[in-house]
Amino acid sequence: MLEQNNQYNILNRKIDTEVIKAFFNGTLEDDIDKIPYRVFPKTSAKINKCCIFKERAMVRYRIMELLGINIEKYDFEYLPLTSHLEFVLHEGVDDFPLLTTVQLGCYGCPPEQYRISDACRGCTARPCTTNCPKDAIVFINNRAYILEDKCVKCGKCFSVCPYHAVLHLPVPCEEACPVGAIHKNEQGHAEVDHSKCISCGKCIHSCPFGAIAERSALFPILKMLKNREKMVAMIAPAIEGQFPGTLSQIKSALLKVGFSEVVEVAVGAEETSINEAKELQEKKKEGLGYMTTSCCPAWTMLVNKHLKFMKPIISTALSPMGYTARMCRKAFPGYKTIFIGPCLAKRNEGLMDPNVDGVMNFNELSSIFMALDIEVGEMEKSDLGDSSTFRDCRDFCFSEGVAGCVLNRVENRDDMRIMPINGLDKKKIAIMRTWEKKPPEADLVEVMCCEGGCIQGPSSITKPSLAMKFRGKD
């Protein structure tokens, strides 16, 4: 997985900021086709691809992604961006699929392989050959070589070599996908099998060329903001620490952007915790086996598509976003409800929930702040209200945070056995498949698709270690 701090993310934020600033200034129709040339003028010294023309083409595709265009379906190269903009503003775009791929950007990585480098010393111990299950390693002139036709890519040689002479060359998007939803087409470019995809966003966060991207749903929200419609920003617990400022300053910044109200989704997380605690105690009392948490939409999609035997085992409680949106509908009738978080899968959940009118991510919010010259750390602090009942639910964004909140609301806490699943990958899913015949020795299984929790979601913009420095400052 790529670090949040990389050149691709920096470039995307620059492009998004240019587009959003022009939209709010009322000049986007005139400026949109000029942006690729502004980002990469003919005097550009920094060219990462073969030529400046491919760089500009990728900027164009990034703008199409921000507009929400399905590039595989509507990549009409002869159309200017103004035509796409007009279509988006007047006709709208399809809700699904959430991901789009840019064939031009795909490097067409060679298949996953293991290679032995010049660091091989031809040692006496030779743990690589001893541990290889397929006898795929031979020694020629006292140096190891891997026989590709025998290698099953188990990685044992990689893990046991004392000189780290074995190199692992993965296909980043395929390696990151926990459900095998990415494959190569006839041209050798990546494609997403949406029937398998669980919208976890790991592929977006892994591809260093930006070949897989989210089709943004930002423009309908930007239109609402520009038209000064009544809107409620429902902010995920993970937002605290993403920006250099306190939670109350983030609220002030959102009000300045144009939101009428700001509500913490931790309020809904309390309701989720209460209902999951009640359900957990009932299952424990009746001896009905283990229960899993329900708040991670990538997890629930995984179960619905790949682990169907677990459907009855997931808690029936709504997610924190679901409860918060329901509360906001009652508290602010006529207002548009917009969820803001680090998660791609929340887009899928939001589209299925009639109480949610839009979903945007932290990357998009960051670009809005930059476009409007809003410095979160310089904002006045807003009143966050009484958070005494749900303060612990601000930890929903951490691994074991959900389970902790649920345990805080059960009567027999010490009797409950907890199993945290901190991040989903192929190996963990393979283990879960065995649970159909041999259930885990646990009462509550807390599942977080993203390692570390939502604070490391695919659209988070700050390292967790840095985010922690800003949390809890109010």
C-alpha positions as CSV (number, residue, x, y, z in Angstrom):
1,M,0.0,0.0,0.0
2,L,1.2,3.5,-0.8
3,E,1.8,6.1,1.9
4,Q,-0.6,9.0,1.9
5,N,2.3,11.3,1.2
6,N,3.2,10.7,-2.4
7,Q,3.5,12.6,-5.6
8,Y,0.4,11.1,-7.2
9,N,-1.9,12.3,-4.3
10,I,-0.2,15.7,-4.3
11,L,-0.9,16.0,-8.1
12,N,-4.5,14.9,-7.7
13,R,-5.1,17.4,-5.0
14,K,-3.7,20.2,-7.1
15,I,-6.0,19.2,-10.0
16,D,-9.0,18.9,-7.8
17,T,-8.4,22.2,-6.2
18,E,-8.1,23.9,-9.6
19,V,-11.4,22.4,-10.7
20,I,-13.2,23.3,-7.5
21,K,-11.9,26.8,-7.3
22,A,-13.0,27.5,-10.9
23,F,-16.4,26.0,-10.2
24,F,-17.0,28.3,-7.2
25,N,-15.7,31.3,-9.2
26,G,-18.1,30.5,-12.0
27,T,-15.3,30.1,-14.5
28,L,-15.1,26.3,-14.8
29,E,-16.8,26.1,-18.3
30,D,-14.1,28.5,-19.6
31,D,-11.2,27.0,-17.7
32,I,-11.8,23.2,-17.6
33,D,-10.0,22.4,-20.9
34,K,-7.1,24.7,-19.9
35,I,-6.4,23.0,-16.6
36,P,-4.2,20.1,-18.1
37,Y,-2.0,22.8,-19.7
38,R,-1.8,24.8,-16.5
39,V,-0.8,21.8,-14.5
40,F,1.8,20.8,-17.1
41,P,2.8,23.8,-19.1
42,K,5.3,23.4,-21.9
43,T,8.1,24.6,-19.6
44,S,7.5,21.8,-17.1
45,A,10.7,20.3,-15.8
46,K,9.0,17.5,-13.9
47,I,7.8,14.8,-16.3
48,N,7.2,11.4,-14.8
49,K,5.8,9.7,-17.9
50,C,7.1,9.3,-21.4
51,C,6.1,12.8,-22.5
52,I,4.2,15.9,-21.5
53,F,1.3,14.9,-23.7
54,K,0.6,11.8,-21.7
55,E,0.9,13.8,-18.5
56,R,-1.8,16.2,-19.8
57,A,-3.9,13.3,-20.9
58,M,-3.8,11.8,-17.4
59,V,-4.8,15.2,-15.9
60,R,-7.8,15.2,-18.3
61,Y,-8.8,11.7,-17.1
62,R,-8.4,12.9,-13.5
63,I,-10.9,15.7,-14.2
64,M,-13.3,13.1,-15.7
65,E,-13.0,11.0,-12.6
66,L,-13.8,14.1,-10.4
67,L,-16.8,14.8,-12.6
68,G,-18.0,11.2,-12.0
69,I,-17.6,10.0,-15.5
70,N,-17.4,6.2,-16.2
71,I,-14.3,6.3,-18.3
72,E,-14.6,2.8,-19.6
73,K,-18.1,3.6,-21.0
74,Y,-17.8,7.3,-21.9
75,D,-14.2,7.8,-23.0
76,F,-14.9,9.8,-26.1
77,E,-11.5,11.2,-26.7
78,Y,-12.7,13.7,-29.3
79,L,-15.0,15.5,-26.9
80,P,-13.7,18.4,-24.9
81,L,-14.0,18.4,-21.1
82,T,-16.7,21.2,-21.5
83,S,-19.0,18.6,-23.1
84,H,-18.5,16.2,-20.2
85,L,-19.1,19.1,-17.7
86,E,-22.3,20.1,-19.4
87,F,-23.6,16.5,-19.3
88,V,-22.7,16.1,-15.6
89,L,-24.3,19.4,-14.6
90,H,-27.5,18.9,-16.5
91,E,-28.0,15.1,-16.9
92,G,-26.0,13.6,-14.0
93,V,-24.1,10.4,-14.1
94,D,-24.7,6.7,-13.2
95,D,-24.4,5.8,-9.6
96,F,-22.6,2.6,-10.3
97,P,-19.9,1.3,-10.7
98,L,-18.0,3.3,-8.1
99,L,-14.6,2.5,-9.6
100,T,-13.3,3.3,-13.0
101,T,-10.0,2.3,-14.7
102,V,-7.8,4.4,-17.0
103,Q,-6.2,2.1,-19.6
104,L,-3.8,4.9,-20.7
105,G,-2.5,5.1,-17.1
106,C,-2.1,1.3,-16.5
107,Y,1.6,0.2,-16.8
108,G,0.6,-3.4,-17.6
109,C,2.7,-4.8,-14.8
110,P,4.2,-8.2,-15.5
111,P,2.8,-11.1,-13.5
112,E,3.7,-11.5,-9.9
113,Q,7.1,-13.2,-9.5
114,Y,10.0,-13.9,-7.2
115,R,13.6,-13.4,-8.4
116,I,16.9,-14.0,-6.8
117,S,19.3,-11.0,-6.9
118,D,23.1,-10.7,-7.0
119,A,23.0,-10.6,-3.2
120,C,22.8,-14.5,-3.2
121,R,26.0,-15.8,-1.5
122,G,25.4,-19.5,-2.3
123,C,25.5,-20.3,1.4
124,T,25.9,-23.7,2.9
125,A,22.5,-23.6,4.8
126,R,20.5,-22.9,1.6
127,P,17.2,-22.5,3.4
128,C,15.6,-21.4,0.1
129,T,15.9,-24.9,-1.4
130,T,15.2,-26.7,1.9
131,N,11.9,-24.9,2.4
132,C,10.7,-24.7,-1.3
133,P,7.7,-27.1,-1.5
134,K,8.1,-27.6,-5.3
135,D,11.8,-27.9,-5.7
136,A,11.7,-24.8,-7.8
137,I,15.2,-23.5,-6.8
138,V,18.4,-24.7,-8.4
139,F,22.0,-23.7,-7.9
140,I,24.2,-22.8,-10.9
141,N,27.8,-21.7,-10.4
142,N,27.0,-21.5,-6.6
143,R,24.1,-19.1,-7.1
144,A,20.4,-19.7,-6.7
145,Y,17.9,-19.5,-9.5
146,I,14.1,-19.9,-9.5
147,L,12.5,-22.2,-12.1
148,E,9.4,-20.1,-13.1
149,D,7.5,-23.1,-14.5
150,K,7.7,-24.8,-11.0
151,C,7.3,-21.8,-8.7
152,V,3.9,-21.5,-7.0
153,K,4.7,-18.0,-5.6
154,C,4.3,-19.2,-2.0
155,G,7.1,-16.7,-0.8
156,K,8.8,-19.1,1.5
157,C,12.2,-18.5,-0.1
158,F,11.6,-14.8,0.3
159,S,10.9,-15.1,4.0
160,V,13.8,-17.5,4.9
161,C,16.8,-16.0,3.0
162,P,19.3,-14.6,5.5
163,Y,20.7,-12.2,2.9
164,H,17.3,-11.0,1.7
165,A,18.5,-11.9,-1.7
166,V,15.0,-13.0,-2.9
167,L,13.0,-10.2,-4.5
168,H,9.2,-10.1,-4.5
169,L,7.8,-8.3,-7.6
170,P,4.0,-8.0,-7.1
171,V,1.3,-6.5,-9.2
172,P,0.2,-3.9,-6.6
173,C,-3.5,-3.7,-7.4
174,E,-3.9,-7.5,-7.7
175,E,-1.9,-8.0,-4.5
176,A,-4.0,-5.4,-2.6
177,C,-7.4,-6.7,-3.6
178,P,-8.6,-9.2,-1.0
179,V,-11.2,-10.8,-3.2
180,G,-9.4,-11.3,-6.5
181,A,-11.6,-8.7,-8.3
182,I,-8.8,-7.4,-10.5
183,H,-7.6,-9.1,-13.7
184,K,-5.8,-8.2,-16.9
185,N,-7.7,-7.7,-20.2
186,E,-6.4,-8.8,-23.6
187,Q,-4.2,-5.8,-23.8
188,G,-2.6,-6.5,-20.4
189,H,-4.3,-3.7,-18.6
190,A,-6.1,-3.9,-15.3
191,E,-9.9,-4.3,-15.1
192,V,-12.2,-4.5,-12.1
193,D,-14.8,-7.3,-11.9
194,H,-17.5,-5.4,-10.2
195,S,-19.5,-8.6,-9.4
196,K,-16.6,-9.5,-7.0
197,C,-15.6,-6.0,-5.9
198,I,-16.4,-5.0,-2.3
199,S,-15.5,-1.3,-2.8
200,C,-12.7,-1.5,-0.1
201,G,-10.6,0.9,-2.2
202,K,-7.3,-0.9,-1.5
203,C,-6.5,-1.0,-5.3
204,I,-6.8,2.8,-5.5
205,H,-4.5,3.2,-2.6
206,S,-2.0,0.8,-4.1
207,C,-1.6,1.6,-7.8
208,P,1.3,4.0,-8.2
209,F,0.2,5.0,-11.7
210,G,-3.4,6.1,-10.8
211,A,-4.9,3.6,-13.2
212,I,-7.7,2.7,-10.9
213,A,-9.7,5.5,-9.4
214,E,-13.0,6.4,-7.7
215,R,-15.7,8.0,-9.8
216,S,-16.4,10.9,-7.6
217,A,-19.9,12.0,-6.5
218,L,-18.7,15.5,-5.5
219,F,-20.3,17.7,-8.1
220,P,-23.9,17.3,-6.9
221,I,-22.6,18.4,-3.5
222,L,-20.7,21.3,-4.9
223,K,-23.9,22.4,-6.7
224,M,-25.8,22.3,-3.4
225,L,-23.1,24.3,-1.6
226,K,-22.9,27.0,-4.4
227,N,-26.7,27.3,-4.4
228,R,-26.6,27.7,-0.6
229,E,-29.0,24.9,0.0
230,K,-29.7,23.7,3.6
231,M,-27.2,20.9,4.3
232,V,-26.0,18.8,7.2
233,A,-22.4,17.6,7.2
234,M,-22.3,14.2,9.0
235,I,-18.6,13.8,9.9
236,A,-17.1,10.4,10.5
237,P,-15.1,9.9,13.7
238,A,-11.9,9.5,11.6
239,I,-12.0,13.1,10.6
240,E,-10.5,14.3,13.8
241,G,-6.8,14.5,13.2
242,Q,-6.9,14.6,9.4
243,F,-6.5,18.3,9.3
244,P,-4.1,20.5,11.4
245,G,-6.7,21.7,13.9
246,T,-9.1,20.5,16.5
247,L,-12.5,18.8,15.9
248,S,-14.3,22.1,16.8
249,Q,-12.1,24.0,14.3
250,I,-13.0,21.4,11.6
251,K,-16.7,22.1,12.4
252,S,-16.1,25.9,12.0
253,A,-14.4,25.2,8.6
254,L,-17.3,23.2,7.4
255,L,-19.7,25.9,8.4
256,K,-17.6,28.4,6.4
257,V,-17.7,26.1,3.4
258,G,-21.5,26.4,3.4
259,F,-22.9,23.6,5.5
260,S,-25.8,24.7,7.7
261,E,-25.2,22.2,10.4
262,V,-22.4,19.8,11.4
263,V,-23.2,16.5,13.2
264,E,-20.8,13.9,14.5
265,V,-21.5,10.4,13.3
266,A,-20.2,9.3,16.7
267,V,-23.8,10.2,17.8
268,G,-25.1,7.4,15.6
269,A,-22.2,5.2,16.6
270,E,-23.6,5.2,20.2
271,E,-26.9,3.9,18.9
272,T,-25.1,1.2,16.9
273,S,-23.2,0.2,20.1
274,I,-26.3,0.1,22.2
275,N,-28.1,-2.1,19.7
276,E,-25.1,-4.4,19.1
277,A,-24.6,-4.8,22.9
278,K,-28.2,-5.8,23.3
279,E,-28.0,-8.3,20.4
280,L,-24.7,-9.7,21.7
281,Q,-26.1,-10.3,25.2
282,E,-29.2,-12.0,23.8
283,K,-27.1,-14.3,21.6
284,K,-24.8,-15.1,24.5
285,K,-27.7,-15.9,26.8
286,E,-29.4,-18.2,24.3
287,G,-26.1,-19.9,23.2
288,L,-26.5,-18.9,19.5
289,G,-22.8,-18.5,18.8
290,Y,-20.7,-15.6,17.7
291,M,-21.8,-12.3,16.2
292,T,-19.9,-9.9,13.9
293,T,-20.0,-6.1,13.8
294,S,-22.0,-4.4,11.1
295,C,-20.5,-0.9,10.7
296,C,-17.9,-1.6,7.9
297,P,-19.7,-1.6,4.6
298,A,-16.8,-3.3,2.8
299,W,-17.1,-6.2,5.3
300,T,-20.9,-6.5,4.8
301,M,-20.4,-6.5,1.0
302,L,-17.8,-9.2,1.4
303,V,-20.3,-11.4,3.3
304,N,-23.0,-10.7,0.8
305,K,-20.8,-11.6,-2.2
306,H,-18.3,-14.1,-0.9
307,L,-19.2,-15.4,2.6
308,K,-22.9,-15.8,2.3
309,F,-23.1,-18.4,5.1
310,M,-22.3,-15.5,7.5
311,K,-25.3,-13.3,6.6
312,P,-27.3,-14.4,9.7
313,I,-24.2,-13.8,11.9
314,I,-23.7,-10.1,11.2
315,S,-25.4,-7.8,13.7
316,T,-28.7,-6.4,12.5
317,A,-27.8,-2.9,13.9
318,L,-27.5,-0.1,11.4
319,S,-24.1,1.5,10.8
320,P,-23.3,4.8,12.6
321,M,-24.0,6.6,9.3
322,G,-27.4,5.0,9.0
323,Y,-28.5,6.0,12.5
324,T,-27.0,9.5,12.2
325,A,-28.8,10.1,8.8
326,R,-32.1,9.0,10.3
327,M,-31.6,11.4,13.3
328,C,-30.7,14.3,11.0
329,R,-33.8,13.7,8.8
330,K,-36.0,14.2,11.9
331,A,-34.0,17.0,13.5
332,F,-33.5,19.0,10.3
333,P,-36.5,18.4,8.0
334,G,-35.8,19.5,4.4
335,Y,-32.0,19.6,4.8
336,K,-29.7,17.6,2.6
337,T,-27.6,15.0,4.5
338,I,-24.0,14.6,3.4
339,F,-21.7,12.1,4.9
340,I,-17.9,12.9,5.0
341,G,-15.5,10.1,5.6
342,P,-12.4,8.2,4.5
343,C,-14.3,5.3,2.9
344,L,-15.2,4.3,-0.6
345,A,-17.6,1.6,0.5
346,K,-19.7,4.2,2.3
347,R,-20.6,5.6,-1.1
348,N,-22.2,2.2,-1.8
349,E,-24.0,2.2,1.5
350,G,-25.1,5.8,1.1
351,L,-26.6,5.1,-2.3
352,M,-28.7,2.4,-0.7
353,D,-29.9,4.6,2.2
354,P,-32.8,7.0,1.4
355,N,-31.7,9.1,4.4
356,V,-28.3,9.9,2.8
357,D,-28.2,12.5,0.0
358,G,-24.5,12.4,-0.7
359,V,-21.1,11.1,0.3
360,M,-17.8,12.8,0.0
361,N,-14.3,11.8,1.2
362,F,-11.5,13.6,3.0
363,N,-9.4,14.1,-0.1
364,E,-12.3,16.0,-1.7
365,L,-12.9,18.0,1.5
366,S,-9.2,18.9,1.6
367,S,-9.4,20.2,-1.9
368,I,-12.5,22.3,-1.1
369,F,-10.7,23.8,1.9
370,M,-7.7,24.6,-0.4
371,A,-9.9,26.0,-3.2
372,L,-11.7,28.4,-0.7
373,D,-8.4,29.3,1.1
374,I,-9.7,27.9,4.4
375,E,-7.0,27.1,7.0
376,V,-8.6,24.7,9.5
377,G,-5.9,25.4,12.1
378,E,-6.7,29.1,12.0
379,M,-10.5,28.8,12.5
380,E,-12.3,29.8,15.7
381,K,-13.5,26.9,17.7
382,S,-17.2,26.0,17.4
383,D,-19.4,24.5,20.2
384,L,-19.4,20.8,19.9
385,G,-22.3,20.4,22.3
386,D,-22.6,17.7,25.0
387,S,-20.6,14.6,24.0
388,S,-20.6,12.9,27.3
389,T,-22.7,9.9,26.2
390,F,-20.9,9.2,22.9
391,R,-17.4,10.4,23.6
392,D,-16.0,6.9,23.6
393,C,-17.7,6.3,20.2
394,R,-15.2,8.7,18.6
395,D,-12.9,5.7,18.7
396,F,-15.1,3.7,16.3
397,C,-12.4,4.6,13.6
398,F,-9.8,2.4,15.3
399,S,-9.3,-1.3,15.3
400,E,-10.9,-2.7,18.5
401,G,-12.7,0.7,19.0
402,V,-16.1,-0.7,18.0
403,A,-15.8,-3.7,20.2
404,G,-14.7,-1.4,23.1
405,C,-17.8,0.7,22.7
406,V,-20.0,-2.3,22.6
407,L,-18.4,-3.8,25.7
408,N,-18.9,-0.5,27.5
409,R,-22.6,-1.1,27.1
410,V,-23.0,-4.7,28.1
411,E,-23.7,-5.9,31.6
412,N,-21.4,-8.9,31.7
413,R,-18.3,-7.4,30.0
414,D,-15.8,-9.8,31.5
415,D,-17.7,-12.8,30.1
416,M,-17.4,-11.6,26.5
417,R,-14.7,-13.1,24.2
418,I,-13.6,-10.6,21.5
419,M,-11.8,-11.4,18.3
420,P,-10.6,-8.3,16.3
421,I,-10.0,-8.7,12.6
422,N,-7.6,-5.8,11.9
423,G,-7.7,-5.4,8.1
424,L,-9.0,-7.9,5.5
425,D,-6.7,-9.8,3.1
426,K,-6.8,-13.0,1.1
427,K,-5.3,-15.1,4.0
428,K,-7.8,-13.8,6.6
429,I,-10.7,-14.4,4.2
430,A,-9.5,-17.9,3.6
431,I,-9.5,-18.5,7.4
432,M,-13.0,-17.1,7.6
433,R,-14.3,-19.6,5.1
434,T,-13.4,-22.4,7.6
435,W,-15.8,-20.8,10.1
436,E,-18.7,-22.4,8.3
437,K,-17.7,-25.8,9.7
438,K,-15.6,-24.6,12.7
439,P,-16.8,-21.3,14.2
440,P,-14.3,-19.1,16.0
441,E,-14.0,-19.2,19.7
442,A,-15.4,-15.7,20.3
443,D,-18.7,-14.0,21.1
444,L,-18.0,-10.8,19.2
445,V,-15.9,-10.6,16.0
446,E,-15.1,-7.0,15.2
447,V,-14.2,-6.6,11.5
448,M,-12.3,-3.7,10.0
449,C,-11.5,-3.9,6.3
450,C,-8.7,-1.3,6.6
451,E,-5.8,-2.2,8.8
452,G,-5.7,0.1,11.8
453,G,-9.4,1.0,11.2
454,C,-11.2,3.7,9.3
455,I,-8.4,6.2,10.2
456,Q,-6.4,4.4,7.5
457,G,-9.2,4.4,5.0
458,P,-8.4,4.7,1.3
459,S,-9.3,8.4,1.3
460,S,-7.5,9.3,4.6
461,I,-5.0,12.1,4.0
462,T,-2.9,11.9,7.2
463,K,-0.7,9.2,8.7
464,P,-2.4,7.7,11.8
465,S,0.7,8.6,13.9
466,L,0.4,12.2,12.9
467,A,-3.4,12.2,13.2
468,M,-3.2,11.1,16.8
469,K,-1.4,14.3,17.7
470,F,-4.4,16.4,16.7
471,R,-7.1,14.1,18.3
472,G,-8.7,14.9,21.6
473,K,-7.4,18.5,21.8
474,D,-10.8,20.2,22.4
